[in-house]
Amino acid sequence: MSAVRLILLGALLAAFVLFAIPNWTPVSLVFGQIEIVTRLPLVLLAGFLLAFVPMALTHRWAKSRWTARLLRAEVPGTIATPKPCPPSLGQPTIVPPAGA
């Protein structure tokens, strides 16, 4: 699975570099009185990271939480085993077949 992840990240990086080379143009961002001049690929990278990092952290938190819950549920000795039924002292009930 890590090989697939590595290939996908490499393809994503290659696509970003191929996009960034021809689009390395200055872009001005205006926040009220503040004006920031930066390059277009950096703005797109910042936007991607702004969306990706919180989701990745949420995923890691949920995964660790579910792993801990699973490990707690699999602790030996905590699962109740059913007690065997006592042997019946009477005769078994015999039911005649239908139509007889």
C-alpha positions as CSV (number, residue, x, y, z in Angstrom):
1,M,0.0,0.0,0.0
2,S,2.9,2.4,0.7
3,A,4.2,1.8,-2.8
4,V,0.8,2.9,-4.3
5,R,0.8,6.0,-2.0
6,L,4.3,6.8,-3.1
7,I,3.4,6.6,-6.8
8,L,0.3,8.7,-6.3
9,L,2.3,11.4,-4.4
10,G,5.0,11.4,-7.0
11,A,2.4,11.8,-9.8
12,L,0.7,14.7,-7.8
13,L,4.1,16.4,-7.3
14,A,5.0,16.0,-11.0
15,A,1.6,17.5,-12.0
16,F,2.1,20.4,-9.7
17,V,5.6,21.1,-11.0
18,L,4.4,20.8,-14.6
19,F,1.7,23.3,-13.8
20,A,4.0,25.6,-11.8
21,I,6.6,26.1,-14.4
22,P,4.5,27.9,-17.1
23,N,2.4,29.7,-14.4
24,W,5.2,31.3,-12.4
25,T,3.6,34.7,-12.6
26,P,3.2,37.3,-9.8
27,V,-0.2,37.6,-8.2
28,S,-1.3,40.3,-5.8
29,L,-3.5,39.4,-2.9
30,V,-5.3,42.2,-1.1
31,F,-6.5,41.8,2.5
32,G,-8.0,45.2,3.4
33,Q,-5.0,47.5,3.6
34,I,-2.5,44.8,3.2
35,E,-1.3,43.8,-0.3
36,I,0.9,40.7,-0.7
37,V,2.6,40.0,-4.0
38,T,3.4,36.3,-4.5
39,R,3.6,33.7,-7.2
40,L,0.5,31.8,-8.4
41,P,1.7,28.2,-7.6
42,L,2.5,29.3,-4.1
43,V,-1.1,30.6,-3.6
44,L,-2.5,27.3,-5.0
45,L,-0.1,25.3,-2.7
46,A,-1.2,27.3,0.3
47,G,-4.9,26.8,-0.5
48,F,-4.3,23.0,-1.0
49,L,-2.5,22.8,2.4
50,L,-5.1,24.9,4.1
51,A,-7.8,22.4,3.1
52,F,-5.7,19.2,3.3
53,V,-4.0,19.5,6.7
54,P,-7.2,19.8,8.9
55,M,-8.7,16.8,7.1
56,A,-5.5,14.8,7.5
57,L,-5.4,15.6,11.2
58,T,-9.0,14.6,11.6
59,H,-8.4,11.4,9.8
60,R,-5.4,10.5,11.9
61,W,-7.4,11.3,15.1
62,A,-10.4,9.2,14.1
63,K,-8.1,6.3,13.0
64,S,-6.3,6.3,16.3
65,R,-9.5,6.5,18.2
66,W,-11.0,3.5,16.3
67,T,-7.8,1.5,16.7
68,A,-7.8,2.1,20.5
69,R,-11.5,1.1,20.7
70,L,-10.8,-2.1,18.7
71,L,-7.9,-3.0,20.9
72,R,-9.9,-2.4,24.1
73,A,-12.7,-4.7,22.7
74,E,-10.2,-7.4,21.9
75,V,-8.6,-7.7,25.4
76,P,-8.7,-11.4,26.3
77,G,-10.8,-12.3,29.3
78,T,-13.3,-9.4,28.9
79,I,-15.6,-11.2,26.5
80,A,-18.3,-13.1,28.4
81,T,-18.5,-16.7,27.5
82,P,-21.9,-18.4,27.8
83,K,-22.4,-21.0,30.5
84,P,-23.2,-24.5,29.3
85,C,-26.8,-25.5,29.7
86,P,-27.6,-28.0,32.4
87,P,-28.6,-31.5,31.1
88,S,-32.3,-32.0,30.9
89,L,-33.7,-34.5,33.4
90,G,-37.0,-35.2,31.6
91,Q,-37.9,-37.0,28.4
92,P,-37.6,-35.0,25.2
93,T,-40.8,-34.0,23.6
94,I,-41.6,-35.8,20.4
95,V,-43.8,-33.9,18.0
96,P,-45.6,-36.0,15.4
97,P,-45.3,-35.1,11.8
98,A,-48.0,-32.9,10.3
99,G,-51.0,-34.8,8.9
100,A,-50.5,-37.8,11.1
